[in-house]
Amino acid sequence: MIEAVGQWRRQSVRRNCRVLGFRRQTYHHRRQGYRPEERDLELQDLLERTARRFVAWGFWMIFYFLRNQGYAFNHKRVYRVWTEAGLHLRLPPKRPRIRREYRELLPPDGINEGWAMDFLSDWVVGPQHQPVRIVNVMDEGSRKALWTPQAHTSISSRKLIEVLDNLMEVRGCPAYIRCDNGPEFVSHHLRQWAEDRAVELRYIQPGKPSQNGLIERLNKTLRVECLNQHWFASLEALNEQIQDWSVVYNYDRPHKNLGYQTPEAYEKANENFYFRTVAA
């Protein structure tokens, strides 16, 4: 650049360096063949090869690794080349946090006015030793387990919608369903399904399972009184045992908050307080 300006304006090297802000030593060094950018390219190639070899290492780990290999680079120069090459450790982007308003866990005024649902996980001890998931749905007014729990290897939002549709054919449509922020519950399919049926999805705050305490209590009861009592060799054996437990829970097991009535007896005694029933 200095030589080009000097040829154009026919000025001395000293004046051109003063105008352009260069040191004269830099000018003479470059005329003698000094090219620091070429050395930076060599360093960049070394950093890229090392970063490809150790993908999970960050800058300082790689810097001291090269130091231990005998490379006496200045850390400021290495960091400059590192940033220019875009070799920063690429961490997976964090999902935005879901924010919900606090809602008190108040019991509904009528039976079938509000439902609560959640998932429960367990294992089948068999040749495959596979994990399973169980969906629980309960009536918050009568504490009745509405859906005979069934274990599946996986439960998608479409499968959950199928379960809820089957329940509504028998029970009618509730005013709201309380749930947490699991991927199946916040999916577009379930939100669209609820909007089409005028059902409010009441999401609890993340990390606050006590805000859905009724279904959490049902999950504990299912685990203590059924799942922890047996070893299940197959998915069929697990579902059979869960179905037997659900009959006992709804028809035989007294519930303290219902005055030691069973959920089924409570619903029969308060059948005039149904929020919404299925048309005959």
C-alpha positions as semicolon CSV with decimal commas, in nm:
position;residue;x (nm);y (nm);z (nm)
1;M;0,000;0,000;0,000
2;I;0,281;0,242;0,089
3;E;0,460;0,176;-0,238
4;A;0,137;0,231;-0,435
5;V;0,072;0,564;-0,261
6;G;0,433;0,667;-0,303
7;Q;0,424;0,602;-0,677
8;W;0,101;0,792;-0,710
9;R;0,192;1,097;-0,499
10;R;0,571;1,068;-0,537
11;Q;0,631;1,119;-0,166
12;S;0,899;0,974;0,059
13;V;0,855;0,653;0,258
14;R;0,877;0,849;0,582
15;R;0,591;1,084;0,483
16;N;0,374;0,801;0,349
17;C;0,419;0,602;0,670
18;R;0,330;0,907;0,877
19;V;0,014;0,974;0,674
20;L;-0,102;0,609;0,672
21;G;-0,010;0,546;1,035
22;F;0,248;0,275;0,965
23;R;0,575;0,226;1,142
24;R;0,872;0,243;0,907
25;Q;1,006;-0,076;1,061
26;T;0,689;-0,254;0,947
27;Y;0,739;-0,126;0,595
28;H;1,099;-0,244;0,577
29;H;1,016;-0,578;0,739
30;R;0,753;-0,651;0,475
31;R;0,993;-0,554;0,198
32;Q;1,231;-0,812;0,339
33;G;0,962;-1,082;0,312
34;Y;0,807;-1,077;0,660
35;R;0,443;-1,197;0,626
36;P;0,273;-1,250;0,965
37;E;-0,059;-1,343;0,798
38;E;0,105;-1,648;0,646
39;R;0,218;-1,758;0,991
40;D;-0,136;-1,700;1,114
41;L;-0,267;-1,929;0,841
42;E;-0,031;-2,202;0,959
43;L;-0,148;-2,151;1,317
44;Q;-0,510;-2,154;1,205
45;D;-0,458;-2,482;1,022
46;L;-0,300;-2,629;1,337
47;L;-0,592;-2,512;1,552
48;E;-0,850;-2,649;1,309
49;R;-0,682;-2,989;1,296
50;T;-0,662;-3,001;1,675
51;A;-1,025;-2,889;1,715
52;R;-1,143;-3,160;1,473
53;R;-0,950;-3,417;1,674
54;F;-1,080;-3,300;2,013
55;V;-1,432;-3,180;1,938
56;A;-1,537;-3,125;2,299
57;W;-1,233;-2,915;2,394
58;G;-1,251;-2,540;2,429
59;F;-0,986;-2,274;2,367
60;W;-0,782;-2,305;2,685
61;M;-0,775;-2,683;2,674
62;I;-0,642;-2,678;2,319
63;F;-0,400;-2,392;2,395
64;Y;-0,232;-2,579;2,680
65;F;-0,236;-2,901;2,480
66;L;-0,032;-2,726;2,208
67;R;0,194;-2,577;2,474
68;N;0,263;-2,926;2,605
69;Q;0,339;-3,036;2,250
70;G;0,618;-2,778;2,229
71;Y;0,445;-2,488;2,051
72;A;0,546;-2,159;2,216
73;F;0,260;-1,942;2,095
74;N;0,144;-1,631;2,276
75;H;-0,207;-1,688;2,409
76;K;-0,332;-1,351;2,280
77;R;-0,221;-1,431;1,928
78;V;-0,367;-1,780;1,946
79;Y;-0,697;-1,646;2,073
80;R;-0,710;-1,386;1,794
81;V;-0,661;-1,653;1,530
82;W;-0,904;-1,881;1,714
83;T;-1,184;-1,623;1,705
84;E;-1,114;-1,521;1,344
85;A;-1,145;-1,887;1,242
86;G;-1,474;-1,923;1,432
87;L;-1,356;-2,219;1,636
88;H;-1,556;-2,147;1,949
89;L;-1,700;-2,455;2,115
90;R;-2,046;-2,499;1,967
91;L;-2,287;-2,575;2,247
92;P;-2,642;-2,686;2,167
93;P;-2,882;-2,393;2,193
94;K;-3,091;-2,386;2,508
95;R;-3,465;-2,410;2,468
96;P;-3,647;-2,100;2,591
97;R;-3,791;-2,147;2,938
98;I;-4,166;-2,189;2,961
99;R;-4,326;-1,935;3,191
100;R;-4,668;-1,995;3,345
101;E;-4,880;-1,799;3,588
102;Y;-4,937;-1,945;3,934
103;R;-5,280;-2,100;3,988
104;E;-5,407;-2,235;4,316
105;L;-5,506;-2,600;4,325
106;L;-5,870;-2,538;4,413
107;P;-6,118;-2,827;4,391
108;P;-6,386;-2,780;4,125
109;D;-6,747;-2,717;4,224
110;G;-6,888;-3,012;4,032
111;I;-6,801;-3,361;3,923
112;N;-6,644;-3,384;3,576
113;E;-6,572;-3,010;3,575
114;G;-6,196;-3,052;3,587
115;W;-5,959;-3,333;3,496
116;A;-5,593;-3,382;3,571
117;M;-5,350;-3,592;3,371
118;D;-4,988;-3,697;3,394
119;F;-4,746;-3,971;3,288
120;L;-4,585;-4,241;3,496
121;S;-4,279;-4,445;3,396
122;D;-4,181;-4,802;3,481
123;W;-3,986;-5,099;3,346
124;V;-4,086;-5,439;3,216
125;V;-3,844;-5,704;3,341
126;G;-3,825;-5,934;3,043
127;P;-3,591;-6,036;2,764
128;Q;-3,591;-5,680;2,626
129;H;-3,600;-5,497;2,964
130;Q;-3,793;-5,214;2,803
131;P;-3,914;-4,890;2,965
132;V;-4,287;-4,816;2,950
133;R;-4,506;-4,512;3,009
134;I;-4,848;-4,499;3,170
135;V;-5,099;-4,217;3,124
136;N;-5,316;-4,129;3,424
137;V;-5,634;-3,921;3,400
138;M;-5,849;-3,840;3,701
139;D;-6,154;-3,635;3,793
140;E;-6,047;-3,364;4,038
141;G;-6,394;-3,347;4,191
142;S;-6,455;-3,715;4,265
143;R;-6,089;-3,830;4,262
144;K;-6,193;-4,109;4,026
145;A;-5,935;-4,262;3,796
146;L;-6,115;-4,202;3,468
147;W;-5,890;-4,392;3,232
148;T;-5,799;-4,752;3,305
149;P;-5,424;-4,697;3,293
150;Q;-5,249;-4,870;3,006
151;A;-4,876;-4,902;2,967
152;H;-4,715;-4,833;2,629
153;T;-4,359;-4,825;2,510
154;S;-4,425;-4,467;2,398
155;I;-4,720;-4,229;2,408
156;S;-4,738;-3,952;2,150
157;S;-4,970;-3,653;2,153
158;R;-5,194;-3,828;1,898
159;K;-5,225;-4,132;2,124
160;L;-5,308;-3,903;2,417
161;I;-5,581;-3,733;2,211
162;E;-5,726;-4,075;2,131
163;V;-5,742;-4,154;2,504
164;L;-5,914;-3,823;2,582
165;D;-6,167;-3,869;2,300
166;N;-6,258;-4,211;2,436
167;L;-6,309;-4,060;2,781
168;M;-6,532;-3,782;2,651
169;E;-6,758;-4,032;2,480
170;V;-6,831;-4,175;2,825
171;R;-6,794;-3,878;3,062
172;G;-6,864;-3,573;2,852
173;C;-6,644;-3,270;2,805
174;P;-6,479;-3,103;3,109
175;A;-6,423;-2,731;3,151
176;Y;-6,048;-2,770;3,195
177;I;-5,766;-3,024;3,209
178;R;-5,471;-2,962;3,440
179;C;-5,130;-3,089;3,328
180;D;-4,760;-3,012;3,337
181;N;-4,538;-2,887;3,053
182;G;-4,432;-3,219;2,903
183;P;-4,378;-3,231;2,525
184;E;-4,700;-3,425;2,469
185;F;-4,903;-3,173;2,669
186;V;-4,763;-2,858;2,504
187;S;-4,780;-3,001;2,151
188;H;-4,968;-2,819;1,879
189;H;-5,198;-3,117;1,822
190;L;-5,325;-3,122;2,181
191;R;-5,367;-2,744;2,200
192;Q;-5,564;-2,747;1,875
193;W;-5,776;-3,037;2,001
194;A;-5,856;-2,847;2,324
195;E;-5,941;-2,529;2,133
196;D;-6,182;-2,714;1,904
197;R;-6,367;-2,857;2,207
198;A;-6,356;-2,540;2,421
199;V;-6,148;-2,715;2,689
200;E;-5,901;-2,503;2,884
201;L;-5,556;-2,653;2,931
202;R;-5,433;-2,537;3,271
203;Y;-5,057;-2,569;3,268
204;I;-4,872;-2,566;3,598
205;Q;-4,550;-2,374;3,647
206;P;-4,235;-2,563;3,539
207;G;-4,071;-2,749;3,825
208;K;-4,380;-2,720;4,049
209;P;-4,544;-3,065;4,050
210;S;-4,727;-2,975;4,372
211;Q;-4,950;-2,748;4,162
212;N;-5,090;-3,068;4,012
213;G;-5,095;-3,246;4,345
214;L;-5,409;-3,457;4,292
215;I;-5,272;-3,647;3,996
216;E;-4,933;-3,674;4,167
217;R;-5,109;-3,839;4,460
218;L;-5,277;-4,082;4,222
219;N;-4,941;-4,160;4,064
220;K;-4,796;-4,239;4,406
221;T;-5,091;-4,462;4,494
222;L;-5,055;-4,654;4,169
223;R;-4,683;-4,698;4,222
224;V;-4,702;-4,798;4,591
225;E;-5,007;-5,023;4,572
226;C;-4,944;-5,183;4,233
227;L;-4,621;-5,120;4,045
228;N;-4,388;-5,167;4,342
229;Q;-4,565;-5,486;4,447
230;H;-4,487;-5,695;4,140
231;W;-4,228;-5,783;3,879
232;F;-4,370;-5,767;3,528
233;A;-4,233;-6,006;3,269
234;S;-4,433;-5,860;2,980
235;L;-4,634;-5,556;2,881
236;E;-4,953;-5,763;2,881
237;A;-4,896;-5,875;3,241
238;L;-4,835;-5,514;3,347
239;N;-5,156;-5,389;3,183
240;E;-5,359;-5,671;3,337
241;Q;-5,233;-5,587;3,685
242;I;-5,299;-5,216;3,636
243;Q;-5,655;-5,282;3,525
244;D;-5,723;-5,493;3,834
245;W;-5,580;-5,215;4,053
246;S;-5,799;-4,946;3,887
247;V;-6,115;-5,144;3,971
248;V;-6,010;-5,170;4,335
249;Y;-5,918;-4,799;4,346
250;N;-6,251;-4,675;4,207
251;Y;-6,492;-4,925;4,366
252;D;-6,334;-5,058;4,687
253;R;-6,065;-4,824;4,820
254;P;-6,194;-4,558;5,069
255;H;-6,074;-4,204;5,005
256;K;-6,007;-3,982;5,306
257;N;-6,095;-3,652;5,132
258;L;-6,428;-3,800;5,022
259;G;-6,530;-3,888;5,376
260;Y;-6,387;-4,236;5,334
261;Q;-6,620;-4,308;5,045
262;T;-6,500;-4,470;4,725
263;P;-6,488;-4,247;4,416
264;E;-6,769;-4,446;4,257
265;A;-6,991;-4,415;4,564
266;Y;-6,917;-4,043;4,588
267;E;-7,024;-3,985;4,227
268;K;-7,349;-4,177;4,278
269;A;-7,427;-3,982;4,596
270;N;-7,360;-3,650;4,419
271;E;-7,486;-3,724;4,072
272;N;-7,682;-3,396;4,067
273;F;-7,354;-3,203;4,079
274;Y;-7,224;-3,321;3,744
275;F;-7,075;-3,032;3,551
276;R;-7,153;-3,176;3,209
277;T;-7,281;-3,517;3,112
278;V;-7,309;-3,710;2,788
279;A;-7,643;-3,673;2,614
280;A;-7,851;-3,990;2,629
